[in-house]
């Protein structure tokens, strides 16, 4: 950049700072509230002493979301800023997801205690894999006497010694906790246990993967007497005719029930729910007609204003059933004046491969196979199959276009798409636009189809994630280095089933996609190649290396257990040595790990 250009840039920055300085402090403090704490400090800190004083002394509402952040920025915030503003932080969100591995443990290495976060009101712990980290956080939570909102995503431990009772009771002991989203999935263990402590503050409780029988739900009510909202996964029970006795304040209930016998129990289960304002029910293996629902609502749910329903049932073992007649009968039961005129609640019913689905016309429908229903009906005069297609947001089938080429439909709200090359010309009429497309998976990639894939990339202005796959028996297709899309930030090349050499990595790091890439998945077999990628991909914040250890694991599975174990041991030693070598040759601020929760030959480098 020329001296003149540098002077103009510096002059412009100084002018902007001068404008800010003339704003009253009250306006600046209100402006700060619109920023995530990370962006706020990176934007305004060190512009001048006046702004520094406002940031460190007067601003009291810091919110930090550390999801998808570089380690460099995370280190900076935790080491240089948080010690001075901890008592001004009202929200913290951590994630041990693959792009921020071991983030929570790292946080405690910088800030060993939460005792200074006295104003913290909201805490989110996502994708936790370490039981020790969970216990460490919960042991510190007794300092957070203003905490009212806890979101807790805790997945699959490698250890079997998880004291779930300890976790639950520590959460229930938080004196002001009002909202708790508790999503726990532990391999070979229950995902929830009843607390032994009564919480007089909890009002909103979400347990999306906690399997509870109805008698356990009643016991749970005893420990949350002020409960207003409850979301649960019901587990089939041998207990029939169980009556729920909810707290009088319960006004919102959301549950998923795979119990085939729910039809005979529903009346009794809901008979004490007279204060419900909102009811969302998802039933699997059961179809309850509209007459029955009308009776339940009229008798037991007089205050109900919002009703969300989704039911499905498969008839694979009944080849003689007339599905169309069943759909007509079911949907007609939801056409009474109660549904159409009095409540104005409308429903859609369709069949697909011997499955009948009925759901409320109120929520987005994620495609999991059925994009072209065999038969379709709706109670709404404004509903049609195009509206059905407008609500589809995700398509994971590589062959879906084969189903659609003969149909005159339009999909306009797709955010995830999987396609197989070559692209059928019909795609340009099926998709009115790709403005919402966030994630794209491309299979059978070859240079032959570069032009048509580039057209798709040009039409996807908000694409963030691109996954490419090709036949592993083919050489690398060089068109990869020529693709352009200014919004792509994550690139997954593992699906190419190809091991990149040093020359190819150099080419990629200087390509359009490589220069802007922040998250990269790639397979290599050379140590120096990894160093090159880290040094030359200037925006990279996390690198996933699938390292080719030379083992043919498919063939090894055919050998004896002893031979397999010996090869596995050798491969583990090789990966451990590579991790140590990378630590020795990369800056010490980088985090290099082989996370056992993922594939044994995948190394993560958080930059």
C-alpha positions as CSV (number, residue, x, y, z in Angstrom):
1,X,0.0,0.0,0.0
2,X,1.4,3.4,-0.9
3,X,2.2,6.1,1.7
4,X,-0.7,8.2,0.4
5,X,-3.1,5.3,0.8
6,X,-1.9,4.6,4.3
7,X,-2.3,8.3,5.2
8,X,-5.9,8.4,3.8
9,X,-6.8,5.2,5.7
10,X,-5.4,6.5,9.0
11,X,-7.1,9.9,8.4
12,X,-10.5,8.2,7.9
13,X,-10.1,6.1,11.1
14,X,-9.1,9.2,13.1
15,X,-12.2,11.0,11.7
16,X,-14.5,8.2,12.8
17,X,-13.0,8.2,16.3
18,X,-13.5,11.9,16.5
19,X,-17.2,11.5,15.6
20,X,-17.6,8.9,18.3
21,X,-15.9,11.2,20.9
22,X,-18.6,13.8,20.3
23,X,-21.4,11.4,21.2
24,X,-22.7,11.6,24.7
25,X,-21.6,8.7,27.0
26,X,-25.2,7.7,27.3
27,X,-25.5,7.2,23.6
28,X,-22.3,5.3,23.4
29,X,-23.3,2.9,26.2
30,X,-26.6,2.2,24.4
31,X,-24.7,1.6,21.2
32,X,-22.4,-0.9,23.0
33,X,-25.4,-3.0,24.0
34,X,-25.9,-4.1,20.3
35,X,-22.5,-5.7,20.2
36,X,-21.3,-9.2,21.2
37,X,-18.6,-8.6,23.8
38,X,-15.9,-10.0,21.5
39,X,-16.8,-7.6,18.6
40,X,-17.2,-4.7,21.0
41,X,-13.7,-5.0,22.4
42,X,-12.1,-5.7,19.0
43,X,-13.9,-2.7,17.5
44,X,-13.6,0.0,20.2
45,X,-10.8,-0.9,22.6
46,X,-7.6,1.1,22.3
47,X,-9.0,3.6,19.9
48,X,-8.5,6.2,22.7
49,X,-8.4,6.5,26.5
50,X,-12.0,7.8,26.7
51,X,-13.5,4.8,25.0
52,X,-11.2,2.5,27.1
53,X,-12.6,4.1,30.2
54,X,-16.2,3.6,29.1
55,X,-15.5,-0.1,28.2
56,X,-13.7,-0.9,31.5
57,X,-15.5,1.3,34.0
58,X,-19.0,2.2,32.9
59,X,-20.4,-0.4,30.5
60,X,-22.1,-3.1,32.6
61,X,-23.8,-5.5,30.1
62,X,-21.1,-7.6,28.4
63,X,-22.3,-10.7,26.6
64,X,-19.7,-13.1,25.3
65,X,-20.5,-16.0,22.9
66,X,-17.3,-18.0,22.3
67,X,-18.8,-20.3,19.7
68,X,-16.8,-20.4,16.4
69,X,-14.0,-18.2,17.6
70,X,-10.3,-18.4,16.8
71,X,-8.0,-19.4,19.7
72,X,-6.0,-16.3,19.2
73,X,-9.1,-14.1,19.9
74,X,-10.2,-16.4,22.7
75,X,-6.8,-16.1,24.4
76,X,-6.9,-12.3,24.0
77,X,-10.4,-11.9,25.6
78,X,-9.7,-14.3,28.5
79,X,-6.2,-13.1,29.3
80,X,-6.3,-9.4,28.6
81,X,-9.9,-8.3,29.1
82,X,-12.0,-10.6,31.2
83,X,-9.9,-10.1,34.4
84,X,-10.9,-6.4,34.3
85,X,-14.5,-6.7,33.4
86,X,-15.6,-10.0,35.0
87,X,-18.1,-8.3,37.3
88,X,-19.7,-6.6,34.3
89,X,-20.4,-9.8,32.3
90,X,-24.1,-10.9,32.2
91,X,-23.8,-13.7,29.6
92,X,-21.2,-16.4,28.8
93,X,-21.5,-19.1,26.1
94,X,-18.9,-21.7,25.7
95,X,-18.6,-24.6,23.2
96,X,-16.3,-27.6,23.1
97,X,-17.5,-28.3,19.5
98,X,-14.9,-29.5,17.0
99,X,-14.0,-26.0,15.9
100,X,-13.3,-24.8,19.5
101,X,-11.9,-28.0,21.1
102,X,-11.3,-28.1,24.9
103,X,-12.4,-24.5,25.1
104,X,-13.9,-24.8,28.6
105,X,-10.8,-26.4,30.1
106,X,-8.7,-23.7,28.5
107,X,-10.9,-21.0,30.0
108,X,-10.2,-22.4,33.5
109,X,-6.5,-22.5,32.8
110,X,-6.8,-18.7,32.4
111,X,-9.5,-17.9,34.9
112,X,-9.5,-20.6,37.6
113,X,-12.6,-19.4,39.4
114,X,-15.9,-17.8,38.5
115,X,-16.1,-15.9,41.8
116,X,-15.7,-12.5,40.1
117,X,-18.6,-13.1,37.7
118,X,-21.1,-11.9,40.2
119,X,-23.5,-10.3,37.7
120,X,-23.7,-13.3,35.4
121,X,-27.3,-14.1,34.5
122,X,-26.9,-16.5,31.5
123,X,-24.5,-19.4,31.1
124,X,-24.4,-21.8,28.1
125,X,-22.2,-24.9,28.0
126,X,-22.4,-26.6,24.6
127,X,-21.0,-29.9,23.4
128,X,-19.3,-30.9,26.6
129,X,-17.5,-34.2,26.5
130,X,-15.5,-34.1,29.8
131,X,-17.2,-35.0,33.0
132,X,-14.5,-33.3,35.0
133,X,-15.1,-30.1,33.1
134,X,-18.8,-30.3,33.9
135,X,-18.2,-30.8,37.6
136,X,-15.6,-28.0,37.6
137,X,-18.2,-25.5,36.2
138,X,-21.0,-26.7,38.5
139,X,-18.7,-26.4,41.5
140,X,-18.1,-22.8,40.6
141,X,-21.7,-22.0,40.0
142,X,-22.4,-21.3,43.7
143,X,-20.6,-18.0,43.1
144,X,-23.2,-17.2,40.4
145,X,-26.0,-16.1,42.7
146,X,-27.6,-14.0,39.9
147,X,-27.7,-16.9,37.4
148,X,-31.2,-17.3,36.0
149,X,-30.6,-19.0,32.6
150,X,-28.6,-22.2,32.1
151,X,-28.3,-24.1,28.8
152,X,-26.5,-27.4,29.1
153,X,-25.5,-29.7,26.2
154,X,-23.6,-32.7,27.4
155,X,-22.8,-35.5,25.0
156,X,-21.3,-39.0,25.3
157,X,-18.5,-39.5,27.7
158,X,-15.7,-42.0,27.3
159,X,-15.8,-42.7,31.0
160,X,-18.6,-44.7,32.7
161,X,-18.3,-43.0,36.0
162,X,-20.8,-40.2,35.5
163,X,-22.6,-39.1,38.7
164,X,-25.7,-37.7,37.0
165,X,-27.4,-37.2,40.4
166,X,-24.6,-34.9,41.4
167,X,-25.1,-32.8,38.2
168,X,-28.8,-32.6,38.6
169,X,-28.7,-31.6,42.3
170,X,-26.1,-28.9,41.7
171,X,-28.3,-27.4,39.0
172,X,-31.4,-27.6,41.2
173,X,-29.4,-25.9,44.0
174,X,-28.9,-22.6,42.0
175,X,-31.0,-20.2,44.0
176,X,-32.2,-17.9,41.2
177,X,-32.2,-20.3,38.3
178,X,-35.4,-19.8,36.3
179,X,-34.7,-21.3,32.9
180,X,-32.9,-24.6,32.3
181,X,-32.3,-26.4,29.0
182,X,-30.8,-29.8,29.9
183,X,-29.7,-31.9,26.9
184,X,-27.7,-34.9,28.1
185,X,-26.8,-38.0,26.1
186,X,-24.6,-40.5,27.9
187,X,-23.7,-43.8,26.3
188,X,-25.1,-46.8,28.1
189,X,-26.6,-44.7,30.9
190,X,-29.9,-42.9,31.6
191,X,-30.0,-39.3,30.4
192,X,-31.8,-37.9,33.4
193,X,-32.5,-38.7,37.0
194,X,-35.0,-37.1,39.4
195,X,-33.5,-34.4,41.6
196,X,-33.4,-34.7,45.4
197,X,-33.7,-31.0,46.0
198,X,-36.7,-28.8,45.5
199,X,-36.1,-25.7,43.3
200,X,-38.5,-22.9,44.1
201,X,-37.1,-20.7,41.3
202,X,-37.2,-23.0,38.2
203,X,-40.1,-22.1,35.8
204,X,-38.9,-23.2,32.4
205,X,-37.5,-26.7,32.0
206,X,-36.5,-28.3,28.7
207,X,-35.4,-31.9,28.7
208,X,-35.4,-32.8,25.0
209,X,-33.5,-36.2,25.3
210,X,-34.4,-37.1,28.9
211,X,-36.7,-40.2,28.8
212,X,-39.2,-40.0,31.6
213,X,-42.2,-42.2,32.3
214,X,-45.4,-40.5,33.3
215,X,-45.0,-41.5,37.0
216,X,-41.6,-40.0,37.0
217,X,-43.0,-36.8,35.5
218,X,-45.4,-36.5,38.4
219,X,-42.5,-36.9,40.8
220,X,-40.5,-34.3,38.9
221,X,-43.4,-31.9,39.4
222,X,-42.8,-32.2,43.2
223,X,-39.3,-30.8,42.7
224,X,-40.3,-27.8,40.5
225,X,-43.5,-26.4,42.2
226,X,-43.3,-23.1,40.3
227,X,-43.0,-24.7,36.9
228,X,-44.6,-22.9,33.9
229,X,-43.1,-24.5,30.8
230,X,-42.0,-28.2,30.4
231,X,-40.6,-30.0,27.4
232,X,-39.9,-33.7,27.7
233,X,-39.4,-37.0,25.9
234,X,-41.8,-39.6,27.2
235,X,-40.8,-43.2,27.6
236,X,-43.4,-45.9,27.1
237,X,-44.6,-47.2,30.5
238,X,-46.3,-50.3,31.7
239,X,-48.4,-48.1,34.0
240,X,-51.8,-47.4,32.5
241,X,-54.3,-44.6,33.3
242,X,-51.7,-42.5,35.0
243,X,-53.0,-39.1,36.1
244,X,-50.6,-36.2,35.9
245,X,-50.8,-33.7,38.8
246,X,-48.9,-30.6,37.5
247,X,-48.2,-27.5,39.4
248,X,-51.1,-25.0,39.0
249,X,-48.8,-22.6,37.2
250,X,-48.0,-25.0,34.3
251,X,-49.2,-23.2,31.1
252,X,-46.9,-24.7,28.4
253,X,-46.3,-28.4,27.7
254,X,-44.2,-29.9,24.9
255,X,-43.7,-33.7,24.7
256,X,-42.7,-36.4,22.3
257,X,-44.3,-39.8,22.9
258,X,-43.4,-43.0,21.0
259,X,-45.9,-45.0,23.1
260,X,-48.3,-46.9,20.9
261,X,-50.9,-47.1,23.7
262,X,-51.0,-43.3,24.2
263,X,-54.5,-43.2,22.6
264,X,-56.1,-44.9,25.6
265,X,-54.1,-42.8,28.1
266,X,-54.4,-39.3,26.7
267,X,-57.7,-38.4,28.3
268,X,-56.5,-39.3,31.8
269,X,-53.1,-37.8,31.3
270,X,-54.4,-34.4,30.4
271,X,-57.4,-34.2,32.7
272,X,-55.7,-32.0,35.3
273,X,-54.1,-29.6,32.7
274,X,-56.9,-27.0,32.8
275,X,-54.4,-24.1,32.9
276,X,-52.5,-25.0,29.7
277,X,-52.2,-22.1,27.3
278,X,-49.8,-23.9,24.9
279,X,-49.6,-27.6,24.0
280,X,-47.2,-29.2,21.5
281,X,-47.4,-32.9,21.0
282,X,-45.5,-35.2,18.8
283,X,-46.7,-38.8,18.6
284,X,-45.0,-41.7,16.9
285,X,-46.9,-44.9,16.0
286,X,-50.2,-43.3,16.8
287,X,-52.9,-41.4,14.9
288,X,-55.6,-39.8,17.0
289,X,-58.6,-38.4,15.1
290,X,-59.8,-34.8,15.3
291,X,-63.0,-35.7,17.1
292,X,-61.0,-37.2,20.0
293,X,-58.8,-34.2,20.2
294,X,-61.8,-31.8,20.1
295,X,-63.3,-33.7,23.1
296,X,-60.1,-33.6,25.1
297,X,-59.6,-29.9,24.5
298,X,-63.2,-28.9,25.2
299,X,-63.4,-31.0,28.5
300,X,-59.8,-30.7,29.9
301,X,-58.1,-27.7,28.2
302,X,-60.4,-24.7,28.3
303,X,-57.6,-22.1,28.3
304,X,-55.7,-23.6,25.4
305,X,-54.8,-21.0,22.8
306,X,-51.9,-22.6,20.9
307,X,-52.0,-26.2,19.7
308,X,-49.2,-27.8,17.8
309,X,-49.6,-31.4,16.7
310,X,-47.5,-33.9,14.7
311,X,-48.5,-37.6,14.4
312,X,-47.2,-40.4,12.2
313,X,-47.8,-44.1,11.9
314,X,-46.3,-46.7,9.5
315,X,-48.3,-49.5,7.9
316,X,-45.4,-51.6,6.5
317,X,-46.9,-54.8,7.9
318,X,-50.3,-54.1,6.5
319,X,-50.1,-54.5,2.7
320,X,-53.9,-54.4,2.2
321,X,-54.6,-51.1,3.9
322,X,-56.0,-48.4,1.8
323,X,-53.9,-45.4,2.8
324,X,-55.8,-42.8,0.8
325,X,-59.1,-43.8,2.5
326,X,-57.3,-43.6,5.9
327,X,-56.0,-40.1,5.1
328,X,-59.5,-38.9,4.0
329,X,-61.0,-40.2,7.2
330,X,-58.4,-38.7,9.4
331,X,-58.2,-35.3,7.8
332,X,-62.0,-35.0,7.7
333,X,-62.2,-35.4,11.4
334,X,-60.3,-32.1,11.6
335,X,-62.8,-30.2,9.4
336,X,-65.5,-29.6,12.0
337,X,-66.5,-26.0,13.0
338,X,-64.4,-26.4,16.2
339,X,-61.2,-26.6,14.1
340,X,-62.1,-24.4,11.1
341,X,-64.2,-21.6,12.6
342,X,-63.9,-21.6,16.4
343,X,-60.2,-22.2,16.8
344,X,-58.9,-21.7,13.2
345,X,-56.3,-24.4,13.6
346,X,-55.5,-26.1,10.3
347,X,-53.8,-29.4,9.5
348,X,-52.1,-31.1,6.7
349,X,-52.0,-34.9,6.1
350,X,-50.0,-36.9,3.6
351,X,-48.7,-40.4,2.9
352,X,-45.2,-41.5,1.8
353,X,-44.1,-45.1,1.5
354,X,-46.7,-46.6,3.7
355,X,-46.4,-43.9,6.3
356,X,-49.3,-41.5,7.3
357,X,-48.2,-38.1,8.7
358,X,-50.5,-35.4,10.1
359,X,-49.2,-32.1,11.4
360,X,-50.3,-28.6,12.2
361,X,-49.8,-25.8,9.6
362,X,-47.6,-23.8,11.8
363,X,-44.0,-25.0,11.7
364,X,-41.2,-25.6,9.1
365,X,-41.0,-29.1,7.8
366,X,-37.5,-30.5,7.5
367,X,-37.2,-33.0,4.7
368,X,-36.1,-36.4,5.8
369,X,-37.1,-38.3,2.7
370,X,-40.6,-37.2,1.7
371,X,-40.4,-34.3,-0.8
372,X,-43.0,-35.8,-3.1
373,X,-45.9,-37.2,-1.0
374,X,-47.9,-40.0,-2.6
375,X,-51.2,-38.4,-1.4
376,X,-51.8,-35.1,0.2
377,X,-54.8,-33.3,2.0
378,X,-55.2,-30.1,4.0
379,X,-57.9,-28.4,6.0
380,X,-56.7,-24.9,5.1
381,X,-58.2,-23.3,1.9
382,X,-54.9,-21.4,1.5
383,X,-52.7,-24.5,1.7
384,X,-51.4,-26.3,-1.4
385,X,-48.5,-28.5,-2.4
386,X,-46.4,-25.4,-3.3
387,X,-46.8,-24.2,0.3
388,X,-45.7,-27.7,1.4
389,X,-42.6,-27.3,-0.7
390,X,-42.0,-23.7,0.6
391,X,-41.6,-25.2,4.1
392,X,-38.9,-27.7,3.2
393,X,-35.5,-26.3,4.3
394,X,-33.2,-29.3,4.1
395,X,-32.5,-32.0,1.5
396,X,-30.0,-34.7,2.3
397,X,-30.8,-37.2,-0.5
398,X,-28.3,-37.2,-3.3
399,X,-30.9,-38.6,-5.7
400,X,-33.8,-36.3,-4.9
401,X,-33.7,-34.6,-8.4
402,X,-34.6,-37.9,-10.0
403,X,-37.9,-37.7,-8.1
404,X,-38.6,-34.1,-9.1
405,X,-37.7,-33.9,-12.8
406,X,-41.2,-34.8,-13.9
407,X,-42.9,-32.5,-11.3
408,X,-43.8,-28.8,-11.6
409,X,-42.7,-27.7,-8.2
410,X,-40.6,-24.8,-6.7
411,X,-38.3,-24.9,-3.7
412,X,-37.4,-21.5,-2.4
413,X,-36.2,-21.9,1.3
414,X,-33.5,-24.5,1.2
415,X,-30.6,-23.9,3.6
416,X,-28.9,-27.3,3.2
417,X,-28.6,-29.2,0.0
418,X,-26.9,-32.4,-1.2
419,X,-26.5,-33.0,-4.9
420,X,-24.8,-35.5,-7.1
421,X,-23.0,-34.4,-10.3
422,X,-23.9,-33.9,-13.1
423,X,-26.5,-31.4,-12.2
424,X,-29.8,-32.0,-13.9
425,X,-30.9,-28.9,-15.9
426,X,-34.3,-29.1,-14.0
427,X,-32.6,-27.8,-10.9
428,X,-32.7,-24.2,-12.2
429,X,-36.5,-24.3,-12.4
430,X,-37.0,-26.3,-9.2
431,X,-35.0,-23.9,-7.1
432,X,-36.3,-20.3,-7.6
433,X,-33.2,-19.1,-5.8
434,X,-30.4,-20.2,-3.5
435,X,-30.4,-17.1,-1.3
436,X,-30.9,-19.0,1.9
437,X,-28.5,-21.8,1.1
438,X,-26.0,-22.2,4.0
439,X,-24.5,-25.6,3.4
440,X,-23.9,-27.5,0.2
441,X,-22.6,-31.1,-0.2
442,X,-21.5,-32.1,-3.7
443,X,-21.0,-35.8,-4.6
444,X,-19.2,-37.3,-7.7
445,X,-17.2,-34.2,-8.3
446,X,-15.0,-34.1,-11.4
447,X,-13.4,-31.4,-13.6
448,X,-16.0,-32.2,-16.2
449,X,-18.7,-30.5,-14.2
450,X,-16.7,-27.4,-13.1
451,X,-18.8,-24.9,-15.1
452,X,-22.2,-26.0,-13.8
453,X,-21.0,-26.2,-10.2
454,X,-19.6,-22.7,-10.5
455,X,-23.0,-21.5,-11.7
456,X,-24.5,-22.9,-8.6
457,X,-21.9,-21.3,-6.4
458,X,-22.5,-17.9,-8.1
459,X,-26.2,-18.2,-7.2
460,X,-25.6,-18.9,-3.5
461,X,-24.5,-15.5,-1.9
462,X,-24.8,-16.8,1.7
463,X,-23.2,-20.2,1.4
464,X,-20.9,-20.9,4.4
465,X,-20.1,-24.6,4.2
466,X,-19.0,-26.5,1.1
467,X,-18.3,-30.3,1.2
468,X,-16.9,-32.0,-1.9
469,X,-16.8,-35.7,-2.6
470,X,-15.3,-37.7,-5.5
471,X,-14.6,-41.2,-6.5
472,X,-11.5,-42.3,-4.4
473,X,-10.1,-44.2,-7.4
474,X,-9.7,-41.0,-9.4
475,X,-6.9,-38.5,-9.2
476,X,-7.5,-35.0,-7.7
477,X,-9.6,-32.8,-9.9
478,X,-7.8,-29.5,-10.3
479,X,-11.0,-27.5,-10.8
480,X,-11.1,-27.5,-7.0
481,X,-8.5,-24.7,-7.1
482,X,-10.6,-22.5,-9.4
483,X,-13.9,-22.3,-7.7
484,X,-15.1,-19.0,-6.4
485,X,-17.6,-18.0,-3.8
486,X,-16.9,-15.1,-1.5
487,X,-19.1,-16.3,1.4
488,X,-17.7,-19.8,1.9
489,X,-15.8,-20.1,5.2
490,X,-15.8,-23.9,5.8
491,X,-14.5,-26.4,3.3
492,X,-14.6,-30.2,3.8
493,X,-12.4,-32.2,1.4
494,X,-12.3,-35.4,3.4
495,X,-15.1,-36.7,1.1
496,X,-12.8,-36.5,-1.8
497,X,-11.1,-39.7,-0.4
498,X,-7.8,-38.3,-1.7
499,X,-4.6,-37.6,0.1
500,X,-3.2,-34.2,-0.8
501,X,0.5,-33.9,-1.5
502,X,2.6,-30.8,-0.7
503,X,2.3,-29.2,-4.2
504,X,-1.5,-29.6,-4.2
505,X,-1.7,-28.0,-0.7
506,X,0.4,-25.1,-1.9
507,X,-1.9,-24.6,-4.9
508,X,-5.0,-24.8,-2.6
509,X,-3.7,-22.4,0.0
510,X,-3.4,-19.7,-2.7
511,X,-6.7,-20.5,-4.4
512,X,-9.8,-18.2,-3.9
513,X,-11.4,-20.7,-1.6
514,X,-8.2,-21.4,0.3
515,X,-7.4,-17.7,0.9
516,X,-10.8,-17.1,2.6
517,X,-11.2,-20.5,4.3
518,X,-11.5,-20.4,8.1
519,X,-12.3,-24.1,8.7
520,X,-10.7,-26.9,6.6
521,X,-11.0,-30.7,6.6
522,X,-8.3,-32.3,4.5
523,X,-6.4,-35.6,4.2
524,X,-2.6,-35.5,4.0
525,X,0.3,-37.9,4.5
526,X,3.2,-35.5,4.9
527,X,4.0,-33.6,8.1
528,X,5.5,-30.6,6.4
529,X,2.3,-30.2,4.4
530,X,0.4,-29.5,7.6
531,X,2.9,-26.7,8.6
532,X,2.5,-25.1,5.1
533,X,-1.3,-25.0,5.4
534,X,-1.2,-23.4,8.8
535,X,1.3,-20.8,7.8
536,X,-0.1,-19.8,4.4
537,X,-3.9,-20.0,4.9
538,X,-4.1,-16.5,6.4
539,X,-7.7,-16.7,7.7
540,X,-7.6,-20.3,9.0
541,X,-8.8,-20.7,12.6
542,X,-9.2,-24.5,12.8
543,X,-7.6,-27.3,10.7
544,X,-8.7,-30.9,10.8
545,X,-6.1,-33.3,9.4
546,X,-7.1,-36.8,8.5
547,X,-3.6,-38.4,8.5
548,X,-3.0,-41.3,6.2
549,X,-1.2,-43.8,8.5
550,X,-0.8,-46.4,5.7
551,X,-3.1,-48.8,7.4
552,X,-5.8,-50.6,5.4
553,X,-8.4,-50.8,8.1
554,X,-11.0,-52.6,6.0
555,X,-8.6,-55.4,5.2
556,X,-7.4,-55.6,8.8
557,X,-10.9,-56.2,10.0
558,X,-10.8,-59.5,8.2
559,X,-7.7,-60.6,10.3
560,X,-7.6,-61.8,13.9
561,X,-8.4,-59.6,16.8
562,X,-4.8,-59.8,18.0
563,X,-3.5,-58.6,14.6
564,X,-6.0,-55.8,14.5
565,X,-5.1,-54.7,18.0
566,X,-1.4,-54.7,17.2
567,X,-2.0,-52.5,14.1
568,X,-4.2,-50.2,16.0
569,X,-1.6,-49.8,18.7
570,X,1.0,-48.9,16.0
571,X,-1.3,-46.4,14.4
572,X,-2.0,-44.7,17.8
573,X,1.7,-44.4,18.4
574,X,2.2,-42.8,15.0
575,X,-0.6,-40.3,15.6
576,X,0.7,-39.5,19.1
577,X,4.2,-38.9,17.7
578,X,2.7,-36.6,15.0
579,X,0.7,-34.6,17.6
580,X,3.9,-34.0,19.5
581,X,5.9,-33.1,16.4
582,X,3.3,-30.5,15.5
583,X,3.4,-29.1,19.0
584,X,7.1,-28.7,18.6
585,X,6.9,-27.1,15.2
586,X,3.9,-24.8,15.6
587,X,3.5,-21.7,17.8
588,X,2.8,-22.7,21.5
589,X,-0.4,-20.7,21.4
590,X,-2.0,-23.3,19.0
591,X,-3.9,-26.2,20.4
592,X,-3.1,-29.5,18.8
593,X,-5.1,-32.6,19.8
594,X,-6.2,-36.0,18.7
595,X,-9.7,-35.9,20.1
596,X,-10.8,-39.5,20.9
597,X,-14.5,-38.5,20.4
598,X,-13.8,-38.3,16.7
599,X,-11.9,-40.6,14.3
600,X,-8.6,-42.0,15.8
601,X,-6.5,-40.6,12.9
602,X,-8.0,-37.0,12.9
603,X,-5.9,-34.2,14.4
604,X,-7.4,-30.9,15.3
605,X,-5.4,-27.7,15.3
606,X,-7.1,-24.7,16.8
607,X,-5.3,-21.5,15.8
